[in-house]
């Protein structure tokens, strides 16, 4: 067992001093105590926070981030951006996916994400033909996470149709498609590999428009998924809501909640366009809202009503989604800022009992993200993943030296202090740098050059 000591750490019940943390053989916190000596323990310098789970990622989109920022048509929207994404996805193979994901995971670690939930739907060759190894693309993601040291919750994604009316998939979507028995076989093969805490297996349903009611119910009734995390895109776009109402007479969240017994294992990604009554049902189910503010803003999705969600006691976490933003601070800032812009007030995601906005945001996102990733606990708690980040308390951007002041200065201010990062009780980043960043950066650059050649 390994033991660590930090002068100040953000525990579930607030800031504590002289915290001693012990890591068990499974990479989880085994014992946590405050007001302890540092004798015999490894010191974690700085202000120490629990590591941040990234609950929603499409790794391959890192290589196209920023490439669609050019006027093409007056009605440019998520749906036109999606066509650009399909074209780009068509050039991805297992080798390029590995190189892109490995560099992405280095970038995530260097910014404080310690585990990533990979919503993975690019399964096959670009023409829809099957790779000789059906798990080739999944294996590329697993290898990238293993080699970089980030925790991975892999979410193989079921994708079968082109819309709510059972439309056939377009040719550019065929590489996402699985028949029911194929998908079950993929899950079984990956479950056999899911033997350690650094790699977990869950499942994703791409969306209600992409999978019919029968396959959803059959999949979720399988014994393999009884205790695993389940993710789904839902109510991201107004058109999606309108199509669901036209076909099923209900909005997407209501339709989903009527269809299956949603519980605390579920992460409803985006859930942007929900009514108050739908949110009441979501909170009652225990589902997590998976929020990706930088992507939702980039695609013009709309604003999730985070203030209402918090007041109702809803759980939530953050994700980088399309990789247009890779800093958890940016996602958290924009959740608070969008609440301020819509309400005309400040410090919206706080109250008299919990006045510290930065600590509220970090702790809530860690708790929701940990549950969405299939962890048994969150933050600095016994049984949770032994992940941390450490902020340099000597950074010139900080205006004070108390934990209550340093955290908001780092989260909301212009600080560029390099952080230290640990995953599963092992240091992965020191002073803001991953030890193998140059190696993975070179691999990423080479993969981009091959992709540009394929895309012309």
C-alpha positions, 0 to 999 in steps of 0.5 A: 500500500502507498501513503500520501500526505497533503497540507490541504485537500478538498474532502467531501465535507470541505477543506481539511488540513494535513490529510493522509491518504492510503491507496489500496492494492486495487487503486482505490482510497483505502484510508483517509484521515485529516490532522495527520503527520507526514511521517513515512508518506509521500508528499503531494505538494500544493492544494489537492483536489480529487481528480475530475472524471470526463463523462463524455468523449468522442476521442476521434473528434480531437483531430477535427476540433476547430476545422468546421469554424468557417461559414458554409451556409446560412442555416449552419447548425449541428446537423450540417456540422454532423456531415463534416464529422461523418466525412472525417470519421470515414478516414479513421482507422485503428492506428490513427484512432490510437494516435489521436486518442493517446495524444488526447488523453495526454492533454486531458491528464495535463488539465486535470481529467483523470478518467474518461468515459469514451462514447465509442461508435466508430466501430468498423471500416469506412464502408461498413465492412468489418475489421478482422478483429471486431474489437479493433477500434475498441482495442485502440482506445484501450491501448491509448488509455493504458499507455498514457495512464488515464482511467478509461470507462469504455462505452461501446455504442449501439447505433442501428438506424437513421431516425425515429421512423426507422429510416435506413442508415446513410452510407456514411453511417454504416461504419457505426452500425451493429446488429443485435447479436454482433453488439452482444458479441462485442460486449462479451469480448470486451467484458473479458478484458475488463479485469482491472480498475483502470479499465471499466466497461459500460454501454451506450445507446447512441440516441433514441433516434438511432436505436428502436425500442425493441433493441434498447429493451433487449440490450438493457435486459442483458445480465452483463449490464445489470451493474454497469454504467449506461449512457445515451444522447438525449434531447440535444437538438430541438429537431430531435424533440420535434421528431420524437413527439411526431412519432411517439407523442412524447418528448425524448426524456419522457419517452425514455423514462416510460420505456425503461427503468432509468436509475442511478447508473444512467447518464443522460448526455446533454438533456438540453431541451427538457421541460420542468416535468421531465427534469422532475422525473429525471431527478427522481430516477437518479440519472446523471445529466452529462453536460458538455458546455463548450461543445453545446455552445460550439454546436449551438445546442442551447443552454441546459437549465443548470440552476433549476437542476441544482435546486431540484437536487439533480446530479451532473458531471462534465464532458469534453465531447467534441474536444473543442475544449479540454480544460475542466475549468472551462466547462465549469466556468461556463456552467456558472456563466450561462446561469448568470447570463440567463438569470442576470445574477452572480454566484448562481450555483451557490447559496448561503449554506454552500457559498463557495462557487468553485468548490461547489462546481468541482465537488458536484462534477466529481461526484456525478462524473464518478458515478457516470464512470462506474466508480464505487465512490467519488473524490477523497472517500474510501472506495473511490478511485485514488485520483488527484490533482495538485495546484501550485500554491505559489503561482503568481496569479493567486491573490491569497494563500488560503485554500478557499481563495486559491481554488476560485483564483485558479478556476475562474482566474487567468492562472496557468500554473502547471498541475500535478496529477495522479491516477490510481495512486500513481503520479501521471503528470508533474508540473503540468507535463506528461512524461511522454508528451513528446512521444505521443505528440509526434504520433499524433502529428504523423496521424494527422498527416495521413488523415489529411492525405486520405481526405484530400 
